[in-house]
Amino acid sequence: MGRTTRGSARWATAWLAIGLAALLSFGWGYFDWPRLRWLTLPDADDMMRLAQVRDWLDGQGINDWTQYRMAPPLGAPMHWSRVNDVGIAGLILGLTPLVGRHAAELGAVLLYPAMLFACAIFLSARITRRLWGSAAAPIGAILMALAYPGTTVFIPGRIDHHALQVVLIQIVVLMLMRSPTVLTGAAAGSATAISMVIGLETVPQLAGLVGALAVLWIVRADRERIRLAGFAVGLAATTALFLLFLRPTYWDPALCDAFTPASSSATLAGAFALAALAAATPWLRGWQMRAIAGAILGVLVLGATLAVYPGCLTGPYGRMDPFLRVAFLPHIDEANGIAAQHSVARIIALAGVLVAATLASGWMLVARPRRWPVTIPIVAVIFVSAFVILAQVRGAYIGAPLGAPVLAGVVLIARRRGSTPLLIVSWLASAGLTYMQVPAMVERLIDRQSPEGRVEEDGTTPQVACSAGDVWTQLDRYPAGVVMAPTNMASYLVGSTHMATVGAGYHRNNAGNMAMYRFFLRSPDRSRSIARQWNVRYVAFCPGDFDEIDVVHTFPNSLASRLRGGHAPAWLQTLPLHGARMRFYRVLR
């Protein structure tokens, strides 16, 4: 009877997750349909991901991650693995015989994030059940569905890898919250390795989880030894499989930005260190000895990695041109800290629910000390994410979803106390959407009352307005060629047309990105010589391009300033794009 009851509860949770994901995805897709119907996806990375999947389906090697329509003729090496491409490609292949290629691609970009969203909601409910019992599981599911800004990685069209990494982090947390077995350890280790292969953005959270596993082993010794060994085996075996079958053709030991010699070597070394600790447990009597042994091996792994791969000392952008670090990197929103955001409302929106979850986590640790073996893994992720947002707000995309199960306990306690006002406040304080909507409404009200601050009615940027409607379809009708375009539209050119582009917002394309900036920021005569050098056939430009560097005042004599003023040089011929704000030119030889 107990198994039947648990099975029924699991199915009920699954249907709740599917229902919430379907409802919200439909609503988001409906409002963004004017862009989605043209396969104009929410983010430049989503467009480049679609291009990478298409190239793979059209015959490019699974180990060749180069984007050949970026910085042609050699192309630019990408730092994305194929792991995230598998689900998207599978949907396209499965749907194409039924509805055709275009509709299949549209279905894939709608279904893939929705499926991951349902998985995230389900896992949030399962984690909540571990923390607070079955009564809280539906609350954890609902709060996950409202966990802004974490929900932004699941909206229709968001096919980049961030949503998959949220799900993988949840899996690791859930496995470490369960009873220590070889299987829970191996599953956690395998999910950790897969996340590392996908990208290194989640390394801080994964390091926190490994630290939580180490703390459990230090305190509980023999009880955790078997899970530690399973984690090491899962981590090493999965990494080895990827090295054998999915190692990219561009394998540069100087890089430390993704699945590289540095990251894979460090992962394997860490796995061997954990296995050694598990094997030595019978001889490490006392928590002090285990702590010292763990610290020594940890320092050795880190020190050896940095000694062999010194490029890791400068981070993923160490080889980027200094100009790009000043002109380009500071304007990547997710790569900036919370204090660098442009308004108080945005700071609250991005950090609000994570701050609430951090406070609730601290209270949970103090109020329930006997539950530490269960709570430590999720608290580690939340605390690390709260620290990460000080440097990069992308930490909130992991921290907010993982905060939902902890905050579900706050709602459950308020409900049990029977106070309706307290229950309402607890729901509002635990829902990420509260921190997005309320400050934004207040800010809009203040801006309307103030003669100095006005907000555009549609809330769009010039770049978004430039890509509205069928502009990419129109542009795609022109003969193929190399387009010189700013980074904010380069990915859309590659993903929506058969054109190539010189620069795009990816740090490994150092030469192409510098050529693009030189082209637009130098005088028209010098820009023309750069166009010849890169065999540029077209130029694309939007009225708001280079606002971030105040190009009119900083580079008043540049080609970009001329184009913003509507004064194209004689060697650029305007090409018609009907009903579009984008300006498209042919380079005259």
C-alpha positions as CSV (number, residue, x, y, z in Angstrom):
1,M,0.0,0.0,0.0
2,G,2.8,2.4,0.8
3,R,4.5,1.9,-2.5
4,T,1.1,2.4,-4.3
5,T,0.5,5.6,-2.4
6,R,4.0,6.9,-3.2
7,G,3.6,6.0,-6.8
8,S,0.3,7.8,-7.0
9,A,1.8,10.9,-5.4
10,R,4.7,10.8,-7.8
11,W,2.3,10.6,-10.8
12,A,0.2,13.4,-9.3
13,T,3.3,15.5,-9.0
14,A,4.3,14.7,-12.6
15,W,0.9,15.8,-14.0
16,L,1.0,19.0,-11.9
17,A,4.5,19.7,-13.3
18,I,3.3,19.0,-16.9
19,G,0.2,21.2,-16.4
20,L,2.1,24.1,-15.0
21,A,4.7,24.0,-17.6
22,A,2.2,23.7,-20.4
23,L,0.0,26.5,-19.1
24,L,2.9,29.0,-18.6
25,S,4.7,28.0,-21.8
26,F,1.5,28.5,-23.8
27,G,0.9,31.9,-22.2
28,W,4.5,33.1,-22.8
29,G,4.4,31.7,-26.4
30,Y,1.1,33.4,-27.1
31,F,2.5,36.8,-26.2
32,D,5.8,36.3,-28.1
33,W,4.2,34.6,-31.1
34,P,4.7,37.6,-33.4
35,R,8.4,36.9,-33.2
36,L,8.4,33.1,-32.6
37,R,6.4,32.4,-35.7
38,W,9.3,33.7,-37.8
39,L,11.7,31.6,-35.7
40,T,13.1,34.8,-34.2
41,L,14.1,33.5,-30.8
42,P,14.4,35.5,-27.5
43,D,18.2,35.6,-27.3
44,A,21.2,35.7,-29.6
45,D,22.5,32.6,-28.1
46,D,19.3,30.7,-28.9
47,M,19.7,31.7,-32.5
48,M,23.3,30.6,-32.7
49,R,22.2,27.3,-31.0
50,L,19.6,26.7,-33.7
51,A,22.3,27.4,-36.3
52,Q,24.6,24.9,-34.6
53,V,21.9,22.2,-34.5
54,R,21.0,22.8,-38.2
55,D,24.7,22.5,-39.2
56,W,24.9,19.2,-37.3
57,L,21.7,17.8,-38.9
58,D,23.0,18.9,-42.3
59,G,26.2,16.8,-41.9
60,Q,28.7,18.7,-39.8
61,G,30.6,16.3,-37.5
62,I,29.5,15.8,-34.0
63,N,33.0,16.6,-32.7
64,D,33.3,19.7,-34.9
65,W,31.8,22.6,-33.0
66,T,33.1,25.3,-35.4
67,Q,30.7,27.9,-36.7
68,Y,31.8,28.2,-40.3
69,R,29.5,31.2,-41.1
70,M,31.2,33.3,-38.5
71,A,34.5,34.8,-39.4
72,P,34.7,33.0,-42.8
73,P,36.4,31.3,-44.5
74,L,38.0,29.4,-41.6
75,G,35.1,29.9,-39.2
76,A,35.2,30.5,-35.5
77,P,35.5,27.7,-32.8
78,M,32.6,27.6,-30.5
79,H,32.8,26.6,-26.8
80,W,29.4,24.8,-26.7
81,S,29.2,21.1,-26.6
82,R,26.7,18.9,-28.5
83,V,25.0,17.7,-25.3
84,N,22.2,20.3,-25.3
85,D,21.8,19.9,-29.1
86,V,20.7,16.3,-28.7
87,G,17.2,17.1,-27.5
88,I,16.6,19.8,-30.0
89,A,17.9,17.8,-32.9
90,G,15.8,14.8,-31.8
91,L,12.6,16.8,-31.8
92,I,13.4,18.2,-35.2
93,L,14.1,14.8,-36.7
94,G,11.0,13.3,-35.1
95,L,8.7,16.0,-36.2
96,T,10.0,16.7,-39.7
97,P,8.3,13.6,-41.4
98,L,5.0,14.7,-39.9
99,V,4.9,18.5,-40.4
100,G,7.9,19.5,-42.5
101,R,11.3,21.0,-41.5
102,H,10.2,24.6,-40.7
103,A,7.3,23.5,-38.6
104,A,9.5,20.9,-36.9
105,E,12.0,23.5,-36.0
106,L,9.2,25.7,-34.6
107,G,7.9,22.8,-32.6
108,A,11.3,22.0,-31.3
109,V,12.0,25.5,-30.0
110,L,8.6,25.5,-28.3
111,L,8.6,22.0,-26.9
112,Y,12.3,21.7,-25.8
113,P,12.2,24.4,-23.1
114,A,8.7,23.4,-22.0
115,M,9.9,19.8,-21.5
116,L,12.8,20.9,-19.4
117,F,10.5,23.3,-17.5
118,A,8.2,20.4,-16.6
119,C,11.3,18.4,-15.4
120,A,12.5,21.3,-13.3
121,I,9.0,21.7,-11.6
122,F,8.8,18.0,-11.0
123,L,12.3,17.9,-9.4
124,S,11.5,20.9,-7.3
125,A,8.5,19.1,-5.9
126,R,10.6,16.0,-5.2
127,I,13.3,18.1,-3.4
128,T,10.6,19.9,-1.4
129,R,9.1,16.6,-0.3
130,R,12.6,15.6,1.0
131,L,12.8,18.8,3.0
132,W,9.3,19.3,4.3
133,G,7.2,16.2,3.5
134,S,4.5,15.4,0.9
135,A,2.2,18.2,1.9
136,A,4.7,20.8,0.8
137,A,5.5,19.2,-2.6
138,P,2.8,21.0,-4.6
139,I,3.9,24.3,-3.1
140,G,7.5,23.7,-4.2
141,A,6.2,22.9,-7.7
142,I,4.2,26.2,-7.9
143,L,7.0,28.3,-6.5
144,M,9.4,26.8,-9.1
145,A,7.0,27.8,-11.8
146,L,7.1,31.4,-10.4
147,A,10.9,31.4,-9.6
148,Y,11.9,34.5,-11.6
149,P,14.6,35.0,-13.0
150,G,15.2,31.3,-13.1
151,T,12.0,30.9,-15.2
152,T,13.4,33.1,-18.0
153,V,15.7,30.2,-19.2
154,F,12.5,28.1,-19.8
155,I,10.4,30.4,-21.9
156,P,9.5,29.4,-25.5
157,G,12.5,29.7,-27.8
158,R,15.1,29.6,-25.0
159,I,16.9,26.5,-26.4
160,D,20.4,27.5,-25.0
161,H,22.0,25.2,-22.4
162,H,21.1,27.1,-19.2
163,A,17.7,25.3,-18.7
164,L,19.4,21.9,-18.9
165,Q,22.0,23.0,-16.4
166,V,19.3,24.0,-13.9
167,V,17.8,20.5,-14.2
168,L,21.2,18.8,-13.8
169,I,21.9,20.9,-10.6
170,Q,18.5,19.8,-9.3
171,I,19.4,16.2,-10.0
172,V,22.7,16.4,-8.1
173,V,20.9,18.1,-5.1
174,L,18.2,15.5,-5.0
175,M,20.7,12.6,-5.2
176,L,22.8,14.1,-2.3
177,M,19.7,14.6,-0.2
178,R,18.8,10.9,-0.4
179,S,20.2,8.0,1.6
180,P,23.8,7.4,0.8
181,T,24.2,4.6,-1.7
182,V,26.4,3.8,-4.6
183,L,23.6,4.6,-7.1
184,T,22.8,8.1,-5.6
185,G,26.5,8.9,-5.6
186,A,27.0,7.7,-9.2
187,A,23.9,9.6,-10.4
188,A,25.1,12.8,-8.8
189,G,28.7,12.3,-10.2
190,S,27.4,11.6,-13.7
191,A,25.1,14.7,-13.6
192,T,28.0,16.8,-12.4
193,A,30.2,15.6,-15.2
194,I,27.5,16.3,-17.9
195,S,27.0,19.8,-16.5
196,M,30.8,20.4,-16.7
197,V,30.9,19.2,-20.3
198,I,28.0,21.5,-21.2
199,G,29.6,24.6,-19.8
200,L,31.5,26.0,-16.8
201,E,28.9,28.6,-15.7
202,T,27.7,26.2,-12.9
203,V,31.2,25.4,-11.6
204,P,30.7,27.5,-8.4
205,Q,27.4,25.7,-7.6
206,L,29.0,22.3,-8.4
207,A,32.0,23.0,-6.3
208,G,29.6,23.9,-3.5
209,L,27.8,20.5,-3.9
210,V,31.1,18.7,-3.9
211,G,32.0,20.6,-0.7
212,A,28.7,19.5,0.8
213,L,29.4,15.9,-0.1
214,A,32.8,16.2,1.5
215,V,31.3,17.7,4.7
216,L,28.9,14.8,4.9
217,W,31.8,12.4,4.5
218,I,33.9,14.1,7.1
219,V,31.1,14.1,9.6
220,R,29.5,10.7,8.9
221,A,32.6,8.7,7.6
222,D,31.6,5.1,6.9
223,R,27.9,6.0,6.2
224,E,28.9,8.3,3.4
225,R,31.9,6.4,2.1
226,I,30.0,4.4,-0.3
227,R,28.2,7.4,-1.9
228,L,31.6,9.3,-2.1
229,A,33.0,6.3,-4.0
230,G,29.9,6.2,-6.3
231,F,30.2,9.9,-7.0
232,A,33.9,9.5,-7.9
233,V,33.1,6.6,-10.3
234,G,30.2,8.4,-11.9
235,L,32.2,11.6,-12.4
236,A,35.3,9.9,-13.8
237,A,33.4,7.4,-16.0
238,T,31.1,10.0,-17.6
239,T,34.0,12.4,-18.2
240,A,36.0,9.6,-19.8
241,L,33.1,8.7,-22.1
242,F,32.9,12.3,-23.3
243,L,36.6,12.4,-23.9
244,L,36.4,9.2,-26.0
245,F,33.4,10.1,-28.1
246,L,32.6,13.8,-27.9
247,R,35.9,15.6,-27.6
248,P,35.9,18.6,-29.9
249,T,38.3,18.8,-32.8
250,Y,39.5,22.2,-31.5
251,W,41.3,21.0,-28.3
252,D,43.5,23.8,-27.1
253,P,45.3,23.4,-23.7
254,A,45.5,27.2,-23.4
255,L,41.7,27.5,-23.0
256,C,39.8,27.3,-19.8
257,D,36.3,28.2,-20.8
258,A,34.4,25.0,-21.5
259,F,35.0,21.3,-22.2
260,T,38.8,21.6,-22.6
261,P,42.0,19.8,-21.6
262,A,42.0,22.0,-18.5
263,S,38.4,21.2,-17.3
264,S,38.5,17.5,-18.2
265,S,41.9,17.0,-16.5
266,A,40.7,18.8,-13.4
267,T,37.5,16.8,-13.3
268,L,39.3,13.5,-13.6
269,A,41.9,14.5,-11.0
270,G,39.1,15.5,-8.6
271,A,37.4,12.2,-9.2
272,F,40.5,10.3,-8.4
273,A,41.0,12.3,-5.2
274,L,37.5,11.6,-4.0
275,A,38.0,7.9,-4.8
276,A,41.2,7.9,-2.8
277,L,39.4,9.5,0.2
278,A,36.7,6.9,0.0
279,A,39.2,4.1,-0.1
280,A,41.2,5.6,2.8
281,T,38.2,6.1,5.1
282,P,38.9,3.1,7.4
283,W,42.4,4.6,8.2
284,L,41.2,8.2,8.6
285,R,39.8,8.0,12.1
286,G,38.3,11.2,13.5
287,W,36.7,14.0,11.6
288,Q,39.9,16.1,11.9
289,M,42.0,13.6,10.0
290,R,39.4,13.3,7.3
291,A,39.1,17.1,7.0
292,I,42.9,17.5,6.7
293,A,43.2,14.7,4.1
294,G,40.4,16.2,2.1
295,A,41.9,19.7,2.2
296,I,45.4,18.4,1.2
297,L,44.0,16.5,-1.8
298,G,41.8,19.4,-2.8
299,V,44.7,21.9,-2.7
300,L,46.9,19.4,-4.7
301,V,44.2,19.0,-7.4
302,L,43.7,22.8,-7.7
303,G,47.4,23.6,-7.6
304,A,48.3,20.9,-10.2
305,T,45.5,22.2,-12.6
306,L,46.7,25.8,-12.4
307,A,50.3,24.7,-12.8
308,V,49.7,22.7,-15.9
309,Y,47.0,25.0,-17.3
310,P,48.0,28.6,-16.3
311,G,45.4,29.9,-18.6
312,C,42.8,29.2,-15.9
313,L,44.3,31.9,-13.8
314,T,43.0,34.6,-16.2
315,G,39.5,33.0,-16.6
316,P,37.5,32.2,-19.7
317,Y,38.2,35.6,-21.3
318,G,41.9,35.7,-20.7
319,R,42.7,35.6,-24.4
320,M,40.2,38.2,-25.4
321,D,41.6,41.5,-26.8
322,P,41.7,44.2,-24.0
323,F,39.5,46.5,-26.1
324,L,36.7,43.9,-26.2
325,R,37.0,43.5,-22.4
326,V,36.1,47.1,-22.1
327,A,33.7,47.7,-25.0
328,F,32.0,44.3,-25.2
329,L,32.1,42.3,-21.9
330,P,30.7,45.0,-19.6
331,H,27.5,45.1,-21.7
332,I,26.7,41.4,-21.5
333,D,24.0,41.6,-18.9
334,E,24.4,38.2,-17.2
335,A,28.1,38.6,-16.9
336,N,27.8,41.7,-14.7
337,G,27.3,41.8,-10.9
338,I,24.0,42.7,-9.2
339,A,25.2,46.2,-8.2
340,A,26.0,47.0,-11.9
341,Q,22.3,46.7,-12.9
342,H,20.7,49.8,-14.4
343,S,17.9,50.3,-11.9
344,V,16.8,49.4,-8.4
345,A,13.8,47.6,-9.8
346,R,16.0,45.3,-11.8
347,I,18.3,44.7,-8.8
348,I,15.2,43.6,-6.8
349,A,13.8,41.5,-9.6
350,L,17.0,39.6,-10.1
351,A,18.1,39.2,-6.5
352,G,14.8,39.3,-4.5
353,V,13.8,35.6,-4.4
354,L,17.4,34.5,-4.0
355,V,17.9,36.8,-1.0
356,A,14.6,35.5,0.5
357,A,15.8,31.9,-0.1
358,T,19.2,32.6,1.5
359,L,17.5,34.0,4.6
360,A,15.1,31.1,4.8
361,S,18.0,28.7,4.3
362,G,19.9,30.2,7.3
363,W,16.8,29.9,9.4
364,M,16.3,26.3,8.3
365,L,19.8,25.4,9.3
366,V,19.4,26.9,12.8
367,A,15.8,25.6,13.4
368,R,16.4,22.1,12.2
369,P,20.0,21.0,13.0
370,R,19.2,17.3,13.0
371,R,18.2,17.6,9.3
372,W,21.6,18.9,8.1
373,P,22.4,15.7,6.1
374,V,19.4,16.5,4.0
375,T,19.5,20.3,3.9
376,I,23.2,20.9,3.4
377,P,23.3,20.2,-0.4
378,I,20.5,22.6,-1.3
379,V,21.7,25.3,1.1
380,A,25.2,25.0,-0.4
381,V,23.8,25.8,-3.9
382,I,21.7,28.7,-2.6
383,F,24.6,30.3,-0.6
384,V,27.0,29.9,-3.5
385,S,24.5,31.4,-5.9
386,A,23.9,34.4,-3.6
387,F,27.7,35.0,-3.6
388,V,28.0,34.5,-7.4
389,I,25.4,37.3,-8.2
390,L,27.8,39.8,-6.6
391,A,30.0,39.2,-9.6
392,Q,27.6,37.8,-12.2
393,V,23.8,37.9,-12.1
394,R,23.7,34.5,-13.9
395,G,24.0,33.0,-10.5
396,A,20.3,33.9,-9.9
397,Y,19.3,31.6,-12.8
398,I,20.4,28.6,-10.7
399,G,19.8,30.0,-7.2
400,A,16.2,31.1,-7.7
401,P,14.9,27.7,-8.9
402,L,16.7,25.9,-6.0
403,G,15.3,28.5,-3.6
404,A,11.7,27.3,-4.3
405,P,11.9,24.1,-2.2
406,V,13.3,26.0,0.8
407,L,10.7,28.8,0.5
408,A,7.9,26.2,0.2
409,G,8.6,25.4,3.9
410,V,7.9,29.0,4.8
411,V,4.5,28.8,3.0
412,L,3.7,25.5,4.7
413,I,4.4,26.8,8.2
414,A,2.3,29.9,7.5
415,R,-0.5,27.7,6.3
416,R,-0.4,25.5,9.4
417,R,-0.6,28.6,11.7
418,G,-4.0,29.4,10.1
419,S,-3.4,33.1,9.6
420,T,-4.6,34.2,6.2
421,P,-2.6,37.5,6.1
422,L,0.6,35.6,7.1
423,L,-0.1,33.0,4.4
424,I,-0.6,35.7,1.7
425,V,2.6,37.4,2.8
426,S,4.5,34.2,2.7
427,W,3.3,33.4,-0.8
428,L,4.2,36.8,-2.1
429,A,7.6,36.8,-0.4
430,S,8.4,33.3,-1.9
431,A,7.3,33.9,-5.4
432,G,10.0,35.3,-7.8
433,L,7.4,37.0,-9.9
434,T,6.6,39.3,-7.0
435,Y,10.1,40.8,-7.1
436,M,9.8,41.3,-10.8
437,Q,6.3,42.9,-11.0
438,V,5.9,45.1,-7.9
439,P,9.2,47.1,-8.2
440,A,8.6,47.5,-12.0
441,M,5.1,48.8,-11.5
442,V,6.3,51.3,-8.9
443,E,9.2,52.4,-11.2
444,R,6.8,52.9,-14.1
445,L,4.5,54.9,-11.9
446,I,7.3,57.2,-10.8
447,D,8.6,57.6,-14.3
448,R,5.2,58.6,-15.6
449,Q,5.0,61.3,-12.9
450,S,8.5,62.6,-13.5
451,P,9.2,64.8,-16.5
452,E,12.7,63.4,-16.6
453,G,12.0,59.7,-16.9
454,R,9.9,58.2,-19.7
455,V,9.5,54.5,-20.6
456,E,8.7,53.5,-24.2
457,E,5.2,52.2,-24.5
458,D,6.2,48.8,-25.9
459,G,9.3,48.5,-23.8
460,T,11.4,47.3,-26.7
461,T,14.9,48.3,-27.5
462,P,15.9,49.6,-31.0
463,Q,17.6,46.3,-31.7
464,V,14.4,44.3,-30.9
465,A,12.4,46.6,-33.1
466,C,14.9,46.1,-35.9
467,S,14.3,42.4,-36.0
468,A,10.5,42.6,-35.8
469,G,8.3,40.9,-38.4
470,D,9.7,39.2,-41.5
471,V,12.9,41.2,-41.7
472,W,15.1,38.2,-41.7
473,T,13.0,36.5,-44.3
474,Q,13.4,39.5,-46.6
475,L,17.1,39.7,-46.0
476,D,17.5,36.0,-46.7
477,R,16.2,36.6,-50.3
478,Y,19.3,38.4,-51.2
479,P,22.2,36.3,-52.6
480,A,24.4,34.8,-49.9
481,G,27.4,36.7,-48.7
482,V,29.4,37.9,-45.8
483,V,27.6,40.6,-43.7
484,M,29.4,43.0,-41.4
485,A,27.0,43.5,-38.5
486,P,27.2,44.5,-34.8
487,T,27.3,41.6,-32.3
488,N,23.7,42.1,-31.2
489,M,22.4,41.0,-34.6
490,A,25.2,38.7,-35.9
491,S,23.7,35.6,-34.3
492,Y,20.3,36.3,-35.8
493,L,21.9,36.6,-39.2
494,V,23.6,33.2,-38.9
495,G,20.5,31.6,-37.3
496,S,17.8,33.1,-39.5
497,T,19.5,33.4,-42.9
498,H,22.1,31.7,-45.2
499,M,24.4,34.7,-44.7
500,A,27.7,34.7,-43.0
501,T,29.0,37.3,-40.5
502,V,32.4,38.5,-39.4
503,G,31.9,39.3,-35.7
504,A,29.5,37.8,-33.2
505,G,29.3,37.9,-29.4
506,Y,31.5,34.8,-28.7
507,H,34.8,35.3,-27.0
508,R,36.7,32.8,-29.1
509,N,36.0,34.8,-32.2
510,N,38.6,37.4,-31.2
511,A,39.8,38.3,-34.7
512,G,36.3,38.6,-36.2
513,N,35.0,40.7,-33.2
514,M,37.9,43.1,-33.4
515,A,37.5,43.4,-37.2
516,M,33.8,44.3,-36.7
517,Y,34.6,47.0,-34.1
518,R,37.3,48.4,-36.3
519,F,35.0,48.5,-39.3
520,F,32.3,50.5,-37.6
521,L,34.4,52.7,-35.3
522,R,36.9,53.9,-37.8
523,S,36.5,56.4,-40.7
524,P,34.5,55.2,-43.7
525,D,37.7,55.1,-45.9
526,R,39.5,52.8,-43.5
527,S,36.3,50.7,-43.0
528,R,36.2,50.1,-46.7
529,S,39.6,48.5,-46.6
530,I,38.5,46.2,-43.8
531,A,35.5,45.2,-45.9
532,R,37.8,44.2,-48.7
533,Q,40.1,42.2,-46.3
534,W,37.1,40.2,-45.0
535,N,35.4,39.9,-48.4
536,V,32.3,41.7,-47.0
537,R,29.3,41.8,-49.4
538,Y,26.7,43.5,-47.1
539,V,26.5,45.8,-44.1
540,A,23.6,45.6,-41.6
541,F,22.9,48.4,-39.1
542,C,20.2,49.4,-36.6
543,P,19.6,52.9,-35.3
544,G,20.5,52.0,-31.7
545,D,23.7,50.1,-32.4
546,F,26.7,51.1,-30.3
547,D,24.6,53.0,-27.8
548,E,26.4,51.2,-25.1
549,I,29.7,53.0,-25.9
550,D,28.0,56.3,-26.8
551,V,29.5,56.1,-30.3
552,V,28.3,59.5,-31.5
553,H,30.4,61.3,-28.9
554,T,33.2,58.7,-28.5
555,F,33.8,58.1,-32.2
556,P,32.2,61.1,-33.9
557,N,33.9,60.5,-37.3
558,S,33.3,56.8,-37.4
559,L,31.3,54.9,-40.0
560,A,28.8,54.0,-37.2
561,S,28.1,57.7,-36.4
562,R,27.6,58.3,-40.2
563,L,25.1,55.5,-40.5
564,R,23.2,56.5,-37.4
565,G,22.8,59.9,-39.0
566,G,21.5,58.4,-42.2
567,H,24.6,59.4,-44.2
568,A,26.0,56.2,-45.8
569,P,29.3,56.6,-47.7
570,A,29.1,56.3,-51.5
571,W,30.5,52.8,-51.5
572,L,27.4,51.5,-49.6
573,Q,24.2,51.0,-51.7
574,T,21.0,50.9,-49.7
575,L,18.9,47.8,-50.2
576,P,15.2,47.8,-49.6
577,L,13.7,46.0,-46.6
578,H,9.9,46.8,-46.5
579,G,8.5,47.8,-43.1
580,A,11.7,47.3,-41.3
581,R,13.8,49.6,-39.2
582,M,17.0,47.7,-40.0
583,R,19.3,49.3,-42.6
584,F,20.8,46.9,-45.1
585,Y,23.5,47.9,-47.6
586,R,25.5,46.3,-50.4
587,V,29.2,47.0,-50.6
588,L,30.1,48.4,-54.0
589,R,33.5,47.2,-55.3
